Amino acid sequence: MSFYFKKSLGQNFLINKNIIDLIVKNGNINNKISVLEVGPGKGSLTKKILEMKPKDLTVVEKDERLAIFLQDQFGDRIKIIKDDMMKISFNSFNKENLIIFGNLPYNISTQILAKWIKMKHLQKFCKKFVLMFQKEVADRIIAKVDTKNYGRLTILSNWKMKINKIIDIEPDSFIPPPKVHSTLLTFEPKKKYFHLKDPKNLEHVTNIFFSQRRKMIKKPMKFLFKNFEEVSKNLSIDLRLRPQNLEIMTYYKICKLYEESIN
């Protein structure tokens, strides 16, 4: 079955067998593990996952042509969800030992990641994520404080997740080759993380700061708090700093105080 690739769906199919092996290896699959694969394409990774004999395998594929192809290829060995990833309620996907694999469409990868992170019981939902991103996005996820890539995505991603970089991937590992390099990351939900009432507040706070990342933080602090000088003093924050100079934990603390101030 031949395909024309849908640019609107960000379709770039992984064909490098060494990379496929490495992805599966990082999932540590066994017969007690349920697997959810997001964006399976033509099933190269799907086939390798099945060789590891997971308890069950569900794939999410929006493209009707590919869903039919996968059903023909793997039959009842897989369950296919034909839907948009952003419309699926993952809260109803209750599995005791779930691992999610994803060659995420680059145009919506950060939205999907944010959706998972904002889940109320993330650590109960999934044991591990093995995800591929555009390298530029991955660099922002794992960025260190005081670097140009450090920002909103770094702070949100590291809130509930322990993140490891596995490898950068060349464009020729895909068909058609994307115009960018990719990066494989693993995410493990933290058992303990800084408690916030609503992740939307963290998104709001970081948006206020990083919308003017070259400006001193006095302005966003003043916007968020009437008593901004007192808050800054309590958190030992120098108002002459720039947003990229503040540690991740400082943003969580700012968000918590912001939540208290609006309730």
C-alpha positions as CSV (number, residue, x, y, z in Angstrom):
1,M,0.0,0.0,0.0
2,S,1.6,3.3,-1.1
3,F,1.1,6.6,0.7
4,Y,1.4,10.3,0.0
5,F,2.5,12.0,3.2
6,K,0.2,14.5,4.8
7,K,2.2,17.5,5.8
8,S,-0.8,18.8,7.8
9,L,-0.4,15.8,10.1
10,G,3.4,16.1,10.5
11,Q,4.0,12.7,8.9
12,N,7.6,11.6,9.0
13,F,7.9,7.8,9.4
14,L,10.9,6.4,11.3
15,I,12.8,3.8,9.3
16,N,16.2,3.5,11.1
17,K,16.2,0.1,12.7
18,N,19.0,1.0,15.2
19,I,16.9,3.9,16.5
20,I,13.8,1.8,16.7
21,D,15.7,-0.8,18.7
22,L,17.0,1.9,21.0
23,I,13.5,3.4,21.6
24,V,12.0,0.0,22.5
25,K,15.0,-0.8,24.8
26,N,14.3,2.4,26.8
27,G,10.7,1.2,27.4
28,N,11.7,-1.9,29.3
29,I,8.7,-3.8,28.1
30,N,7.6,-7.1,29.6
31,N,4.4,-9.1,29.6
32,K,3.0,-7.1,32.5
33,I,3.3,-3.8,30.7
34,S,0.5,-2.2,28.6
35,V,1.7,0.0,25.8
36,L,0.1,3.1,24.1
37,E,1.8,4.2,20.9
38,V,1.0,7.6,19.6
39,G,1.5,8.2,15.9
40,P,2.5,4.7,14.8
41,G,2.7,5.6,11.1
42,K,3.3,2.5,9.1
43,G,4.0,0.4,12.1
44,S,7.9,0.0,12.2
45,L,8.0,0.7,15.9
46,T,4.7,-1.1,16.5
47,K,6.2,-4.3,15.1
48,K,9.2,-4.1,17.4
49,I,7.0,-3.4,20.4
50,L,5.0,-6.5,19.7
51,E,8.2,-8.6,19.6
52,M,8.7,-7.6,23.3
53,K,5.3,-9.3,24.1
54,P,3.6,-6.5,26.1
55,K,0.4,-7.3,27.9
56,D,-1.5,-5.3,25.3
57,L,-0.8,-2.6,22.7
58,T,-3.1,0.3,21.8
59,V,-2.2,2.8,19.0
60,V,-3.6,6.2,18.3
61,E,-3.8,7.0,14.6
62,K,-5.8,9.9,13.1
63,D,-5.1,9.1,9.5
64,E,-7.8,6.7,8.3
65,R,-5.5,5.2,5.6
66,L,-2.9,4.3,8.1
67,A,-5.4,2.9,10.5
68,I,-6.6,0.5,7.8
69,F,-3.1,-0.4,6.9
70,L,-2.2,-1.1,10.6
71,Q,-5.3,-3.2,11.1
72,D,-4.3,-5.3,8.0
73,Q,-0.8,-5.6,9.2
74,F,-1.4,-6.6,12.9
75,G,-5.0,-7.6,13.2
76,D,-6.3,-8.2,16.7
77,R,-2.7,-8.0,18.1
78,I,-3.3,-4.3,18.5
79,K,-6.3,-2.0,19.4
80,I,-6.6,1.1,17.2
81,I,-8.0,4.4,18.3
82,K,-8.9,6.5,15.2
83,D,-8.9,9.9,16.7
84,D,-7.0,13.2,17.2
85,M,-4.6,13.0,20.1
86,M,-5.7,16.3,21.4
87,K,-9.3,15.2,21.6
88,I,-8.7,11.9,23.5
89,S,-9.5,11.9,27.2
90,F,-6.5,10.0,28.5
91,N,-8.0,10.1,32.0
92,S,-10.2,7.2,30.9
93,F,-7.1,5.2,29.8
94,N,-6.6,3.4,33.1
95,K,-3.8,0.9,33.0
96,E,-1.7,-0.3,36.0
97,N,1.6,-0.4,34.2
98,L,1.4,1.8,31.1
99,I,4.3,3.0,28.9
100,I,3.6,5.6,26.2
101,F,5.7,5.7,23.0
102,G,5.4,8.6,20.7
103,N,7.0,10.0,17.5
104,L,4.9,13.1,18.1
105,P,3.8,15.3,15.2
106,Y,6.1,18.2,15.6
107,N,3.4,20.8,15.0
108,I,1.5,19.7,18.2
109,S,4.2,18.0,20.3
110,T,4.3,20.6,23.0
111,Q,0.5,20.7,23.3
112,I,0.3,16.9,23.7
113,L,3.1,16.9,26.3
114,A,1.5,19.8,28.3
115,K,-1.8,17.9,28.2
116,W,-0.2,14.8,29.9
117,I,1.7,16.9,32.4
118,K,-1.5,18.7,33.5
119,M,-3.3,15.4,34.3
120,K,-4.3,15.3,37.9
121,H,-3.0,11.8,38.7
122,L,-0.1,11.6,36.2
123,Q,1.9,9.1,38.2
124,K,-1.0,6.7,38.4
125,F,-1.8,7.2,34.7
126,C,1.6,6.3,33.2
127,K,4.8,4.6,34.3
128,K,7.1,6.1,31.6
129,F,7.0,8.1,28.4
130,V,9.5,7.5,25.6
131,L,9.0,10.4,23.2
132,M,10.6,11.9,20.1
133,F,10.6,15.7,19.6
134,Q,12.1,18.2,17.2
135,K,15.6,18.8,18.6
136,E,14.8,22.5,19.1
137,V,11.8,21.6,21.3
138,A,13.8,18.9,23.2
139,D,16.5,21.5,23.9
140,R,13.9,23.8,25.5
141,I,12.5,20.9,27.6
142,I,15.8,20.0,29.1
143,A,17.4,23.5,29.2
144,K,19.4,24.7,32.2
145,V,18.8,28.0,34.0
146,D,20.7,31.0,32.5
147,T,20.6,29.6,29.0
148,K,18.7,30.9,25.9
149,N,16.5,27.8,25.7
150,Y,15.3,28.0,29.3
151,G,11.7,29.0,29.6
152,R,8.1,28.2,30.0
153,L,8.4,24.7,28.5
154,T,11.4,23.8,30.7
155,I,9.5,24.8,33.9
156,L,6.3,23.0,33.0
157,S,8.0,19.8,31.8
158,N,10.2,19.5,34.9
159,W,7.3,20.2,37.3
160,K,6.0,16.6,37.4
161,M,8.6,14.7,35.3
162,K,12.1,13.3,35.6
163,I,13.5,13.8,32.1
164,N,16.5,12.1,30.4
165,K,17.9,12.7,27.0
166,I,18.7,9.5,25.1
167,I,20.0,10.5,21.6
168,D,19.8,13.1,18.8
169,I,18.5,11.6,15.6
170,E,19.4,12.6,12.0
171,P,16.8,13.5,9.4
172,D,17.7,10.6,7.2
173,S,16.3,8.2,9.9
174,F,12.9,9.1,8.6
175,I,10.9,9.0,5.4
176,P,10.3,11.6,4.1
177,P,13.3,13.2,5.9
178,P,12.2,16.2,8.0
179,K,14.1,19.5,7.6
180,V,15.2,19.3,11.3
181,H,17.0,17.0,13.6
182,S,15.1,15.1,16.3
183,T,15.8,14.1,19.9
184,L,14.6,11.1,21.9
185,L,13.7,11.8,25.5
186,T,12.3,9.7,28.3
187,F,10.0,11.0,31.0
188,E,9.2,9.4,34.3
189,P,6.4,10.9,36.5
190,K,7.7,12.0,39.9
191,K,6.2,10.5,42.9
192,K,6.6,13.7,44.8
193,Y,6.4,17.1,43.2
194,F,5.7,20.7,44.2
195,H,1.9,21.0,44.9
196,L,0.0,23.6,42.9
197,K,-3.8,23.9,42.8
198,D,-4.1,24.4,39.1
199,P,-1.4,23.9,36.4
200,K,-3.1,26.7,34.4
201,N,-1.8,29.1,37.0
202,L,1.8,27.9,36.4
203,E,1.3,28.5,32.7
204,H,-0.1,31.9,33.4
205,V,2.7,32.9,35.7
206,T,5.5,31.7,33.3
207,N,3.7,33.4,30.4
208,I,3.8,36.7,32.3
209,F,7.5,36.4,32.9
210,F,8.7,35.0,29.6
211,S,6.6,37.2,27.3
212,Q,9.3,39.8,28.0
213,R,12.3,37.6,28.8
214,R,14.9,40.3,28.2
215,K,13.2,42.7,30.7
216,M,13.9,42.7,34.4
217,I,11.5,40.7,36.5
218,K,10.3,43.7,38.5
219,K,7.5,44.3,36.0
220,P,6.0,40.8,36.0
221,M,6.3,40.6,39.8
222,K,4.4,43.9,40.0
223,F,1.8,42.6,37.6
224,L,1.2,39.5,39.7
225,F,1.4,40.9,43.2
226,K,0.2,44.1,44.8
227,N,2.9,43.5,47.5
228,F,5.5,42.4,45.0
229,E,8.4,43.9,47.0
230,E,7.4,41.9,50.1
231,V,7.0,38.7,48.0
232,S,10.4,39.2,46.4
233,K,12.0,39.7,49.7
234,N,10.5,36.6,51.2
235,L,11.7,34.5,48.2
236,S,15.1,36.3,48.2
237,I,14.5,37.4,44.6
238,D,16.6,40.2,43.1
239,L,14.1,42.3,41.0
240,R,16.9,43.3,38.6
241,L,17.3,39.7,37.3
242,R,15.8,38.5,34.0
243,P,13.3,35.6,33.8
244,Q,16.0,33.1,32.6
245,N,18.0,33.8,35.8
246,L,15.4,32.3,38.2
247,E,15.7,28.7,39.2
248,I,12.8,26.3,38.3
249,M,11.8,25.9,41.9
250,T,11.5,29.7,42.3
251,Y,8.8,29.7,39.7
252,Y,6.8,27.0,41.5
253,K,7.1,29.1,44.7
254,I,6.0,32.2,42.9
255,C,3.0,30.3,41.5
256,K,2.0,29.0,44.9
257,L,2.0,32.5,46.3
258,Y,0.1,33.7,43.3
259,E,-2.6,31.0,43.9
260,E,-2.9,32.1,47.5
261,S,-3.3,35.7,46.5
262,I,-6.2,35.1,44.1
263,N,-8.2,32.9,46.5
